[in-house]
Structure formats: C-alpha cells, structure tokens
Amino acid sequence: MKLVLIDGGPASGKNTLGELIVKKLNETNEKAVLLDLDTYVERYNPRWIWDSEQQKELDQLNARKDIAKDIDEQFRNDRTVIVIGERFLSKEDVTRFMDRLESARSVQLFHLNVPFELREQRLYERGLHSLIDLAEDQSDRDAVKVWPGYVYANTHTPEEDAGSLIELIKNREGEILVEPKQEKEIDGKLKRH
C-alpha cells in the first residue's frame, strides 16, 4: 500500500503514465487505483470556467477534500494510490495535500520532466485548449530551485517510462516523510491530533 504523487505540467504525460502504472501493478496482483484531481473538480464545474474567483477556490477546495476521502478509503482497501492533477512544486504543497489525509505520512513524489517543445507538440496533437498556458506553467517550473521527491525525464515510450517508474516506486525513490503537526489548520478549521 503506497501513495504515489505524479506531478507534471499540461501535456507532460501524467494521465498516460498513471493509467499504465496502475494497469501494470494490477497485472502483478498489486491492487492499485488512479485518482485524478481534475475529475473531482469537474464534478463541481465541468466547464472549468467560474463566475468568480471565490467560487473557483471553493470548488477546488471541495474537490481536494473529496479526493482525500477517496484516498483514505482506498488505503482501507489495501490499494496503492496513484494521484495526478495536483501541482507539487514544493514540499509545502505536499504537506498541505497530506494534511487532509487521515492515515498516510509517507509519500513518493515524481515530477515528470519533459522538454517544453515536446509538451507543445503533445498539446498540439491532442488539440489546443484555451485554458492551458504552457509558457506560464513552464515559467513556474523553471523557477523551482530544489524539487522535493524525484525528477524523472519521461522522454521514452510510455510503456518504457511506466516500467521505469514502477521500478523507482518499488525502490522507494522519491519518498518524502511528512511529519504530522500536533495542531494544524486545515481549510480554516483547527484540528487537534
């Protein structure tokens, strides 16, 4: 039972690799599931266009709460959980995400490192989307000096990259230990442990 976070910008291969990793793990009798934060957001707003920034933040907050509940449920069912769709540019991003979970304290984080030109090509091939700004995302990623977890250059075939990532997962690469706080504020409410 593991929690694996896969971070990457638009057109970096998160969905493709996440699905392949889960398929390969299930084929070896390791129960695994892929959870995509984007599908949780779409339950609140399938169009991804909000009338206000406040509503956008509320919907995204509710989506994060929902995915946390489902991760905890999958852990209770002894499943490895692969999560995509969230940005993890810093250890603080990981800590905020983990603070919503009941049980997990250890997590593996993999950043997909794909050349910008390849991301542009992939996005063009699947159809441009007006809500995706690759240049802005790349600028945010270029500003990161120290990445938490493991940076993986996924420039091979998806099958090769999925196989390599599974080996890294099995070898506990990219592991981050998140220390629980005695008192922490989650979503504006103080919780005591």
Secondary structure in CASP SS format (residue, H / E / C, confidence):
PFRMAT SS
TARGET T0000
AUTHOR 0000-0000-0000
METHOD secondary structure of the structure
MODEL  1
M C 1.00
K C 1.00
L E 1.00
V E 1.00
L E 1.00
I E 1.00
D E 1.00
G C 1.00
G C 1.00
P C 1.00
A C 1.00
S C 1.00
G C 1.00
K H 1.00
N H 1.00
T H 1.00
L H 1.00
G H 1.00
E H 1.00
L H 1.00
I H 1.00
V H 1.00
K H 1.00
K H 1.00
L H 1.00
N H 1.00
E H 1.00
T C 1.00
N C 1.00
E C 1.00
K C 1.00
A E 1.00
V E 1.00
L E 1.00
L E 1.00
D E 1.00
L H 1.00
D H 1.00
T H 1.00
Y H 1.00
V H 1.00
E H 1.00
R H 1.00
Y H 1.00
N C 1.00
P C 1.00
R C 1.00
W C 1.00
I C 1.00
W C 1.00
D C 1.00
S C 1.00
E H 1.00
Q H 1.00
Q H 1.00
K H 1.00
E H 1.00
L H 1.00
D H 1.00
Q H 1.00
L H 1.00
N H 1.00
A H 1.00
R H 1.00
K H 1.00
D H 1.00
I H 1.00
A H 1.00
K H 1.00
D H 1.00
I H 1.00
D H 1.00
E H 1.00
Q H 1.00
F H 1.00
R H 1.00
N C 1.00
D C 1.00
R C 1.00
T E 1.00
V E 1.00
I E 1.00
V E 1.00
I E 1.00
G C 1.00
E C 1.00
R C 1.00
F C 1.00
L C 1.00
S C 1.00
K H 1.00
E H 1.00
D H 1.00
V H 1.00
T H 1.00
R H 1.00
F H 1.00
M H 1.00
D C 1.00
R C 1.00
L C 1.00
E C 1.00
S C 1.00
A C 1.00
R C 1.00
S E 1.00
V E 1.00
Q E 1.00
L E 1.00
F E 1.00
H E 1.00
L E 1.00
N C 1.00
V C 1.00
P C 1.00
F H 1.00
E H 1.00
L H 1.00
R H 1.00
E H 1.00
Q H 1.00
R H 1.00
L H 1.00
Y H 1.00
E H 1.00
R H 1.00
G C 1.00
L C 1.00
H C 1.00
S C 1.00
L C 1.00
I C 1.00
D C 1.00
L H 1.00
A H 1.00
E H 1.00
D H 1.00
Q H 1.00
S H 1.00
D H 1.00
R H 1.00
D H 1.00
A C 1.00
V C 1.00
K C 1.00
V C 1.00
W C 1.00
P C 1.00
G C 1.00
Y E 1.00
V E 1.00
Y E 1.00
A C 1.00
N C 1.00
T C 1.00
H C 1.00
T C 1.00
P H 1.00
E H 1.00
E H 1.00
D H 1.00
A H 1.00
G H 1.00
S H 1.00
L H 1.00
I H 1.00
E H 1.00
L H 1.00
I H 1.00
K H 1.00
N C 1.00
R C 1.00
E C 1.00
G C 1.00
E E 1.00
I E 1.00
L E 1.00
V C 1.00
E C 1.00
P C 1.00
K C 1.00
Q C 1.00
E E 1.00
K E 1.00
E E 1.00
I E 1.00
D C 1.00
G C 1.00
K E 1.00
L E 1.00
K E 1.00
R E 1.00
H C 1.00
END
